[in-house]
Amino acid sequence: MDQIERACEYALDDLTALEVIEQCKAGRFLAFVVGESLLLILEVAGDDEARVLNARLLAGKGWREHGAAVMAFMDRIAAEQGCRLTRVQGRPGWLRVLIQDGYRQKAVVMEKQND
């Protein structure tokens, strides 16, 4: 639970650790721990015509060591689930990392803190 809480605090998504656990129990999210502390949360969304694999959360240590395996794993899950598209939302640095795996920038997410 602590690892999920730390990952949720760091991620861009508004998910809480409890929501992640509930969604995993309900079968809507797939959770994987890679190495000692790299946490990957995936969601298959859409219908049979337009299934999408969403990387909802990827946080922790070990990307340099396990990154290539994580990307290959996501490709395999997408194929197994019949997903026509894989979507990742992340900080700007992720584009530089993922562009080599065929990802392209589709949109820009902007937000404002409303006090």
C-alpha positions as CSV (number, residue, x, y, z in Angstrom):
1,M,0.0,0.0,0.0
2,D,2.8,2.4,0.8
3,Q,4.4,1.9,-2.6
4,I,1.1,2.7,-4.3
5,E,0.6,5.8,-2.2
6,R,4.0,7.1,-3.0
7,A,3.5,6.4,-6.7
8,C,0.1,8.2,-6.7
9,E,1.6,11.2,-5.0
10,Y,4.2,11.5,-7.7
11,A,2.0,10.8,-10.8
12,L,0.1,13.3,-12.8
13,D,-3.1,11.3,-12.5
14,D,-5.6,12.1,-9.6
15,L,-5.8,8.5,-8.5
16,T,-5.5,7.6,-4.8
17,A,-4.0,4.4,-3.6
18,L,-7.4,3.2,-2.4
19,E,-8.9,3.8,-5.9
20,V,-6.1,1.9,-7.6
21,I,-6.6,-1.1,-5.2
22,E,-10.4,-1.0,-5.8
23,Q,-10.0,-0.8,-9.5
24,C,-7.6,-3.7,-9.5
25,K,-10.0,-5.8,-7.4
26,A,-12.8,-4.9,-9.8
27,G,-10.6,-6.0,-12.8
28,R,-10.6,-2.6,-14.4
29,F,-6.9,-2.0,-13.7
30,L,-3.9,-4.3,-14.0
31,A,-1.1,-3.7,-11.6
32,F,2.5,-4.8,-11.9
33,V,5.6,-4.3,-9.8
34,V,8.8,-4.4,-11.9
35,G,12.1,-5.0,-10.2
36,E,12.1,-3.8,-6.6
37,S,10.0,-0.7,-6.8
38,L,8.8,0.3,-10.3
39,L,5.0,0.3,-10.3
40,L,3.0,0.0,-13.5
41,I,-0.8,0.4,-13.5
42,L,-2.6,-0.3,-16.8
43,E,-6.2,0.1,-17.9
44,V,-8.0,-1.4,-20.9
45,A,-10.7,1.0,-22.0
46,G,-13.2,1.3,-24.9
47,D,-15.2,-1.2,-26.7
48,D,-14.1,-4.1,-29.1
49,E,-13.9,-1.7,-32.0
50,A,-11.6,0.9,-30.3
51,R,-9.9,-0.7,-27.3
52,V,-7.1,1.4,-25.8
53,L,-4.4,0.4,-23.3
54,N,-3.9,3.4,-20.9
55,A,-0.8,3.5,-18.8
56,R,-2.5,5.2,-15.8
57,L,0.6,5.2,-13.6
58,L,4.3,4.4,-13.9
59,A,6.4,5.4,-11.0
60,G,9.3,4.3,-8.9
61,K,12.9,3.4,-9.3
62,G,14.4,1.2,-12.0
63,W,13.4,2.6,-15.3
64,R,17.0,2.6,-16.7
65,E,17.3,-1.1,-15.8
66,H,13.7,-2.3,-16.7
67,G,12.4,0.3,-19.1
68,A,12.8,-1.7,-22.3
69,A,11.2,-4.7,-20.7
70,V,8.3,-2.6,-19.5
71,M,7.7,-1.2,-23.0
72,A,7.8,-4.7,-24.5
73,F,5.4,-5.9,-21.8
74,M,3.0,-3.1,-22.5
75,D,3.1,-4.0,-26.2
76,R,2.3,-7.6,-25.4
77,I,-0.6,-6.7,-23.1
78,A,-2.0,-4.4,-25.7
79,A,-1.9,-7.2,-28.3
80,E,-3.4,-9.8,-26.0
81,Q,-6.2,-7.4,-25.1
82,G,-6.9,-6.4,-28.7
83,C,-6.0,-2.8,-28.1
84,R,-5.5,-0.7,-31.3
85,L,-3.8,2.1,-29.3
86,T,-1.6,2.5,-26.3
87,R,-1.8,5.8,-24.5
88,V,0.7,7.2,-21.9
89,Q,0.3,10.5,-20.1
90,G,3.4,11.9,-18.4
91,R,5.7,14.7,-17.8
92,P,7.5,16.3,-20.8
93,G,10.7,14.2,-20.3
94,W,8.7,11.0,-21.1
95,L,8.2,12.1,-24.7
96,R,12.0,12.1,-25.2
97,V,12.2,8.6,-23.8
98,L,9.1,7.1,-25.5
99,I,9.5,8.6,-28.9
100,Q,12.1,5.9,-29.7
101,D,9.3,3.3,-29.1
102,G,7.0,4.8,-31.7
103,Y,5.0,7.2,-29.4
104,R,4.2,10.7,-30.6
105,Q,2.7,13.7,-28.8
106,K,-1.0,13.8,-29.4
107,A,-2.0,16.6,-27.0
108,V,-0.8,18.9,-24.4
109,V,-2.3,18.7,-20.9
110,M,-2.6,22.0,-19.0
111,E,-3.9,22.5,-15.6
112,K,-4.3,25.3,-13.1
113,Q,-4.6,25.0,-9.3
114,N,-7.9,26.6,-8.2
115,D,-7.6,27.6,-4.6
